[in-house]
C-alpha cells in the first residue's frame, strides 16, 4: 500500500473480530513503531501485549478503575467493562516511560511515543488489520499501569485494539 493511500484511507475500526495480528505481523508493527522520530534516541516507548493470561488481570484493573470513578456501579456493569477488553482479538498497550533528561523534556518523549503509535497504526492498516486507538480514564489509573508493568509516573499513550475490521 502506498504511504499516501494508507494515510488517506486509514480510520479507526468501529468493530473488530478474529483474527488479530500474527506474531510475525506484530513484530513487523513494532519494527515500524520503532522508526518514529525520537529526540535524543531515548526510545521512551513501551509496548505491552495484553493477550493470553495477561488479558484477565488487565480487564479487571480497567473495570476497577471505572468503579473508583463511579462507585455505584453494579456487578453487571463491571462485567460489561471487563467484556469490552475481552472481546478484542489483540490488545497492545503503548506506554511512555519518561526518563530524566535535561535536553529532552517529558512532552517530547510523550510526543515521540504518539508518533510511534501512528507508525504502528499505519503499518497495521497496510497489513490489512483494523485498529481502535483508545485511552479513557483507565489510561491514567496507577493500578491499571501497575497491572501491565508501568510505573505510576509513566503514561499510557494508547490502548490499541487490533484485529480484523468488521464491515457494516
C-alpha atoms as an extended CHARMM CRD file, in Angstrom:
* protein
*
       168  EXT
         1         1  UNK       CA              0.0000000000        0.0000000000        0.0000000000  PROA      1               0.0000000000
         2         2  UNK       CA              1.3310000000        3.4240000000       -0.9490000000  PROA      2               0.0000000000
         3         3  UNK       CA              2.0580000000        5.6940000000        2.0310000000  PROA      3               0.0000000000
         4         4  UNK       CA             -0.3980000000        8.3930000000        0.9640000000  PROA      4               0.0000000000
         5         5  UNK       CA             -3.0900000000        5.7940000000        0.2580000000  PROA      5               0.0000000000
         6         6  UNK       CA             -2.5470000000        4.4220000000        3.7670000000  PROA      6               0.0000000000
         7         7  UNK       CA             -2.8120000000        7.8800000000        5.3250000000  PROA      7               0.0000000000
         8         8  UNK       CA             -5.8540000000        8.8460000000        3.2530000000  PROA      8               0.0000000000
         9         9  UNK       CA             -7.7420000000        5.5820000000        3.8000000000  PROA      9               0.0000000000
        10        10  UNK       CA             -6.9410000000        4.8170000000        7.4310000000  PROA      10              0.0000000000
        11        11  UNK       CA             -9.6410000000        5.2170000000       10.0230000000  PROA      11              0.0000000000
        12        12  UNK       CA            -10.4250000000        3.7510000000       13.3940000000  PROA      12              0.0000000000
        13        13  UNK       CA            -12.3240000000        0.4970000000       13.1880000000  PROA      13              0.0000000000
        14        14  UNK       CA            -15.8100000000        0.5380000000       14.6670000000  PROA      14              0.0000000000
        15        15  UNK       CA            -15.7860000000       -3.2060000000       15.3900000000  PROA      15              0.0000000000
        16        16  UNK       CA            -13.1600000000       -5.9190000000       15.2920000000  PROA      16              0.0000000000
        17        17  UNK       CA            -13.1820000000       -9.6820000000       15.0450000000  PROA      17              0.0000000000
        18        18  UNK       CA            -10.6450000000      -12.5050000000       14.8110000000  PROA      18              0.0000000000
        19        19  UNK       CA             -8.0120000000      -12.8920000000       13.6490000000  PROA      19              0.0000000000
        20        20  UNK       CA             -5.6910000000      -10.4370000000       15.2910000000  PROA      20              0.0000000000
        21        21  UNK       CA             -2.1270000000       -9.9060000000       14.1120000000  PROA      21              0.0000000000
        22        22  UNK       CA              0.0580000000      -12.9850000000       13.7800000000  PROA      22              0.0000000000
        23        23  UNK       CA              3.2600000000      -12.9900000000       15.8410000000  PROA      23              0.0000000000
        24        24  UNK       CA              5.2290000000      -12.1540000000       12.6830000000  PROA      24              0.0000000000
        25        25  UNK       CA              2.8790000000       -9.2760000000       11.8260000000  PROA      25              0.0000000000
        26        26  UNK       CA              3.0230000000       -7.9840000000       15.3980000000  PROA      26              0.0000000000
        27        27  UNK       CA              6.8140000000       -7.9860000000       15.1980000000  PROA      27              0.0000000000
        28        28  UNK       CA              6.6190000000       -6.0200000000       11.9380000000  PROA      28              0.0000000000
        29        29  UNK       CA              4.2580000000       -3.4970000000       13.5520000000  PROA      29              0.0000000000
        30        30  UNK       CA              6.6810000000       -2.9840000000       16.4340000000  PROA      30              0.0000000000
        31        31  UNK       CA              9.5550000000       -2.5090000000       13.9940000000  PROA      31              0.0000000000
        32        32  UNK       CA              7.5740000000        0.1880000000       12.1900000000  PROA      32              0.0000000000
        33        33  UNK       CA              6.7490000000        1.8680000000       15.5020000000  PROA      33              0.0000000000
        34        34  UNK       CA             10.4280000000        1.9020000000       16.4610000000  PROA      34              0.0000000000
        35        35  UNK       CA             11.2600000000        4.0990000000       13.4800000000  PROA      35              0.0000000000
        36        36  UNK       CA              9.3320000000        7.0670000000       14.8890000000  PROA      36              0.0000000000
        37        37  UNK       CA             11.1080000000       10.4040000000       15.3750000000  PROA      37              0.0000000000
        38        38  UNK       CA             12.7440000000       10.3590000000       18.7800000000  PROA      38              0.0000000000
        39        39  UNK       CA             14.7510000000       13.3400000000       20.0650000000  PROA      39              0.0000000000
        40        40  UNK       CA             17.8020000000       12.0210000000       21.8740000000  PROA      40              0.0000000000
        41        41  UNK       CA             17.1720000000        8.4630000000       20.6570000000  PROA      41              0.0000000000
        42        42  UNK       CA             15.7090000000        7.7180000000       24.0690000000  PROA      42              0.0000000000
        43        43  UNK       CA             13.1450000000        5.1650000000       22.8620000000  PROA      43              0.0000000000
        44        44  UNK       CA             10.7080000000        6.0370000000       25.6520000000  PROA      44              0.0000000000
        45        45  UNK       CA              8.0090000000        3.7460000000       24.2660000000  PROA      45              0.0000000000
        46        46  UNK       CA              6.9410000000        0.5480000000       25.9690000000  PROA      46              0.0000000000
        47        47  UNK       CA              4.8280000000       -1.9340000000       24.0180000000  PROA      47              0.0000000000
        48        48  UNK       CA              2.8870000000       -4.3340000000       26.2060000000  PROA      48              0.0000000000
        49        49  UNK       CA              0.8750000000       -7.1140000000       24.5740000000  PROA      49              0.0000000000
        50        50  UNK       CA             -2.1810000000       -7.7820000000       26.7120000000  PROA      50              0.0000000000
        51        51  UNK       CA             -3.1620000000      -11.1830000000       25.4180000000  PROA      51              0.0000000000
        52        52  UNK       CA             -3.4550000000      -14.6820000000       26.8340000000  PROA      52              0.0000000000
        53        53  UNK       CA             -3.0140000000      -14.8380000000       30.6020000000  PROA      53              0.0000000000
        54        54  UNK       CA             -2.4480000000      -11.0480000000       30.8120000000  PROA      54              0.0000000000
        55        55  UNK       CA             -5.9080000000      -10.2440000000       29.4430000000  PROA      55              0.0000000000
        56        56  UNK       CA             -7.9970000000      -11.0150000000       32.5330000000  PROA      56              0.0000000000
        57        57  UNK       CA             -5.9350000000       -9.0120000000       35.0860000000  PROA      57              0.0000000000
        58        58  UNK       CA             -5.9620000000       -6.0630000000       32.6900000000  PROA      58              0.0000000000
        59        59  UNK       CA             -9.7280000000       -6.3300000000       32.1240000000  PROA      59              0.0000000000
        60        60  UNK       CA            -10.2800000000       -6.4530000000       35.8710000000  PROA      60              0.0000000000
        61        61  UNK       CA             -7.9970000000       -3.4550000000       36.5170000000  PROA      61              0.0000000000
        62        62  UNK       CA             -9.8340000000       -1.4180000000       33.8710000000  PROA      62              0.0000000000
        63        63  UNK       CA            -13.1960000000       -2.3260000000       35.4440000000  PROA      63              0.0000000000
        64        64  UNK       CA            -11.9960000000       -1.4730000000       38.9640000000  PROA      64              0.0000000000
        65        65  UNK       CA            -10.6300000000        1.8650000000       37.7320000000  PROA      65              0.0000000000
        66        66  UNK       CA            -14.0850000000        2.6410000000       36.3980000000  PROA      66              0.0000000000
        67        67  UNK       CA            -15.6590000000        1.6390000000       39.7060000000  PROA      67              0.0000000000
        68        68  UNK       CA            -13.2860000000        4.0220000000       41.5200000000  PROA      68              0.0000000000
        69        69  UNK       CA            -14.7640000000        6.8500000000       39.4320000000  PROA      69              0.0000000000
        70        70  UNK       CA            -18.3550000000        5.5660000000       39.6050000000  PROA      70              0.0000000000
        71        71  UNK       CA            -18.7280000000        3.7960000000       42.9870000000  PROA      71              0.0000000000
        72        72  UNK       CA            -22.4040000000        2.9750000000       42.4080000000  PROA      72              0.0000000000
        73        73  UNK       CA            -21.5920000000        0.5910000000       39.5260000000  PROA      73              0.0000000000
        74        74  UNK       CA            -23.2850000000       -2.7730000000       39.7660000000  PROA      74              0.0000000000
        75        75  UNK       CA            -21.5000000000       -6.0860000000       39.2950000000  PROA      75              0.0000000000
        76        76  UNK       CA            -23.2610000000       -6.3870000000       35.9510000000  PROA      76              0.0000000000
        77        77  UNK       CA            -21.8690000000       -3.0150000000       34.8300000000  PROA      77              0.0000000000
        78        78  UNK       CA            -18.3830000000       -4.0570000000       35.9920000000  PROA      78              0.0000000000
        79        79  UNK       CA            -18.6680000000       -7.2310000000       33.9580000000  PROA      79              0.0000000000
        80        80  UNK       CA            -19.6110000000       -5.1770000000       30.8830000000  PROA      80              0.0000000000
        81        81  UNK       CA            -16.4270000000       -3.1250000000       31.3790000000  PROA      81              0.0000000000
        82        82  UNK       CA            -14.3640000000       -6.3170000000       31.5310000000  PROA      82              0.0000000000
        83        83  UNK       CA            -16.0880000000       -7.6240000000       28.4160000000  PROA      83              0.0000000000
        84        84  UNK       CA            -15.0160000000       -4.5520000000       26.4120000000  PROA      84              0.0000000000
        85        85  UNK       CA            -11.4180000000       -5.6280000000       26.9920000000  PROA      85              0.0000000000
        86        86  UNK       CA            -12.0020000000       -9.3420000000       26.4580000000  PROA      86              0.0000000000
        87        87  UNK       CA            -13.7030000000       -9.0720000000       23.0670000000  PROA      87              0.0000000000
        88        88  UNK       CA            -10.8060000000       -7.5130000000       21.1450000000  PROA      88              0.0000000000
        89        89  UNK       CA             -8.7390000000      -10.0740000000       19.2270000000  PROA      89              0.0000000000
        90        90  UNK       CA             -5.4950000000       -8.4310000000       20.3440000000  PROA      90              0.0000000000
        91        91  UNK       CA             -4.5940000000       -5.5580000000       22.6500000000  PROA      91              0.0000000000
        92        92  UNK       CA             -1.3430000000       -3.6550000000       22.6670000000  PROA      92              0.0000000000
        93        93  UNK       CA             -0.8510000000       -1.0180000000       25.3460000000  PROA      93              0.0000000000
        94        94  UNK       CA              1.6920000000        1.6350000000       24.4210000000  PROA      94              0.0000000000
        95        95  UNK       CA              3.2790000000        3.3910000000       27.3420000000  PROA      95              0.0000000000
        96        96  UNK       CA              5.8050000000        6.1630000000       27.7570000000  PROA      96              0.0000000000
        97        97  UNK       CA              8.4800000000        5.5540000000       30.3640000000  PROA      97              0.0000000000
        98        98  UNK       CA              9.6470000000        9.1230000000       30.9200000000  PROA      98              0.0000000000
        99        99  UNK       CA             13.3510000000        9.4870000000       31.6170000000  PROA      99              0.0000000000
       100       100  UNK       CA             15.0630000000       12.4550000000       33.2060000000  PROA      100             0.0000000000
       101       101  UNK       CA             16.9890000000       14.2820000000       30.5130000000  PROA      101             0.0000000000
       102       102  UNK       CA             17.8970000000       17.9680000000       30.5840000000  PROA      102             0.0000000000
       103       103  UNK       CA             17.8350000000       18.1630000000       26.7790000000  PROA      103             0.0000000000
       104       104  UNK       CA             14.6610000000       16.1670000000       26.1160000000  PROA      104             0.0000000000
       105       105  UNK       CA             11.6700000000       17.3120000000       28.1720000000  PROA      105             0.0000000000
       106       106  UNK       CA              8.8380000000       14.9820000000       29.1090000000  PROA      106             0.0000000000
       107       107  UNK       CA              6.4830000000       16.3650000000       26.4560000000  PROA      107             0.0000000000
       108       108  UNK       CA              8.9230000000       15.4750000000       23.6860000000  PROA      108             0.0000000000
       109       109  UNK       CA              9.1570000000       11.9320000000       24.9840000000  PROA      109             0.0000000000
       110       110  UNK       CA              5.3610000000       11.5920000000       25.0800000000  PROA      110             0.0000000000
       111       111  UNK       CA              5.0570000000       13.0150000000       21.5560000000  PROA      111             0.0000000000
       112       112  UNK       CA              7.6820000000       10.5290000000       20.3340000000  PROA      112             0.0000000000
       113       113  UNK       CA              5.5220000000        7.7180000000       21.6900000000  PROA      113             0.0000000000
       114       114  UNK       CA              2.4990000000        9.2200000000       19.9160000000  PROA      114             0.0000000000
       115       115  UNK       CA              4.4830000000        9.1940000000       16.6750000000  PROA      115             0.0000000000
       116       116  UNK       CA              5.3970000000        5.5450000000       17.2870000000  PROA      116             0.0000000000
       117       117  UNK       CA              1.7130000000        4.7260000000       17.7580000000  PROA      117             0.0000000000
       118       118  UNK       CA              0.8280000000        6.4330000000       14.4750000000  PROA      118             0.0000000000
       119       119  UNK       CA              3.5430000000        4.4490000000       12.6700000000  PROA      119             0.0000000000
       120       120  UNK       CA              2.1520000000        1.2730000000       14.1720000000  PROA      120             0.0000000000
       121       121  UNK       CA             -1.4130000000        2.2480000000       13.2750000000  PROA      121             0.0000000000
       122       122  UNK       CA             -0.4940000000        2.9110000000        9.6380000000  PROA      122             0.0000000000
       123       123  UNK       CA              1.5360000000       -0.2950000000        9.4330000000  PROA      123             0.0000000000
       124       124  UNK       CA             -1.4060000000       -2.3050000000       10.8110000000  PROA      124             0.0000000000
       125       125  UNK       CA             -3.6710000000       -0.7150000000        8.2100000000  PROA      125             0.0000000000
       126       126  UNK       CA             -1.1780000000       -1.5390000000        5.4500000000  PROA      126             0.0000000000
       127       127  UNK       CA             -1.1630000000       -5.1850000000        6.6030000000  PROA      127             0.0000000000
       128       128  UNK       CA             -4.9660000000       -5.2750000000        6.4610000000  PROA      128             0.0000000000
       129       129  UNK       CA             -5.7750000000       -5.0500000000       10.1720000000  PROA      129             0.0000000000
       130       130  UNK       CA             -8.3060000000       -2.7940000000       11.8010000000  PROA      130             0.0000000000
       131       131  UNK       CA             -7.2580000000       -0.7130000000       14.7910000000  PROA      131             0.0000000000
       132       132  UNK       CA             -9.0340000000        1.2110000000       17.5380000000  PROA      132             0.0000000000
       133       133  UNK       CA             -6.8640000000        3.7180000000       19.4320000000  PROA      133             0.0000000000
       134       134  UNK       CA             -8.3680000000        4.1360000000       22.8770000000  PROA      134             0.0000000000
       135       135  UNK       CA             -7.3530000000        5.6030000000       26.1700000000  PROA      135             0.0000000000
       136       136  UNK       CA            -10.0580000000        6.8310000000       28.5080000000  PROA      136             0.0000000000
       137       137  UNK       CA             -9.7620000000        7.3000000000       32.2480000000  PROA      137             0.0000000000
       138       138  UNK       CA             -8.2420000000        3.8310000000       32.7790000000  PROA      138             0.0000000000
       139       139  UNK       CA             -5.1170000000        5.0650000000       30.9920000000  PROA      139             0.0000000000
       140       140  UNK       CA             -4.4700000000        7.4510000000       33.8790000000  PROA      140             0.0000000000
       141       141  UNK       CA             -5.0550000000        4.9620000000       36.6700000000  PROA      141             0.0000000000
       142       142  UNK       CA             -1.9760000000        3.8870000000       38.6750000000  PROA      142             0.0000000000
       143       143  UNK       CA             -3.3780000000        0.3820000000       39.3090000000  PROA      143             0.0000000000
       144       144  UNK       CA             -4.0340000000       -0.1870000000       35.5960000000  PROA      144             0.0000000000
       145       145  UNK       CA             -0.4770000000        0.9440000000       34.8470000000  PROA      145             0.0000000000
       146       146  UNK       CA              0.9600000000       -1.3390000000       37.5340000000  PROA      146             0.0000000000
       147       147  UNK       CA             -1.0320000000       -4.3020000000       36.1920000000  PROA      147             0.0000000000
       148       148  UNK       CA              0.8740000000       -4.0940000000       32.9060000000  PROA      148             0.0000000000
       149       149  UNK       CA              4.2530000000       -3.2630000000       34.4130000000  PROA      149             0.0000000000
       150       150  UNK       CA              4.3230000000        0.5260000000       34.1330000000  PROA      150             0.0000000000
       151       151  UNK       CA              5.1720000000        2.9060000000       36.9600000000  PROA      151             0.0000000000
       152       152  UNK       CA              2.5930000000        5.3740000000       38.2970000000  PROA      152             0.0000000000
       153       153  UNK       CA              4.5160000000        8.3130000000       36.7390000000  PROA      153             0.0000000000
       154       154  UNK       CA              4.6310000000        6.6350000000       33.3050000000  PROA      154             0.0000000000
       155       155  UNK       CA              1.9630000000        7.4280000000       30.7190000000  PROA      155             0.0000000000
       156       156  UNK       CA             -0.3610000000        5.1580000000       28.7870000000  PROA      156             0.0000000000
       157       157  UNK       CA             -0.4820000000        6.8620000000       25.4060000000  PROA      157             0.0000000000
       158       158  UNK       CA             -2.6150000000        4.2730000000       23.6350000000  PROA      158             0.0000000000
       159       159  UNK       CA             -4.6200000000        1.1590000000       24.2700000000  PROA      159             0.0000000000
       160       160  UNK       CA             -4.6760000000       -0.3310000000       20.7920000000  PROA      160             0.0000000000
       161       161  UNK       CA             -7.3150000000       -2.8940000000       19.9320000000  PROA      161             0.0000000000
       162       162  UNK       CA             -6.2080000000       -4.8080000000       16.8170000000  PROA      162             0.0000000000
       163       163  UNK       CA             -7.9870000000       -7.3640000000       14.6960000000  PROA      163             0.0000000000
       164       164  UNK       CA             -9.9320000000       -7.8260000000       11.5110000000  PROA      164             0.0000000000
       165       165  UNK       CA            -12.2860000000       -4.9570000000       10.7300000000  PROA      165             0.0000000000
       166       166  UNK       CA            -15.9800000000       -5.8780000000       10.7380000000  PROA      166             0.0000000000
       167       167  UNK       CA            -17.5310000000       -4.2110000000        7.7210000000  PROA      167             0.0000000000
       168       168  UNK       CA            -21.0220000000       -2.7270000000        8.0300000000  PROA      168             0.0000000000
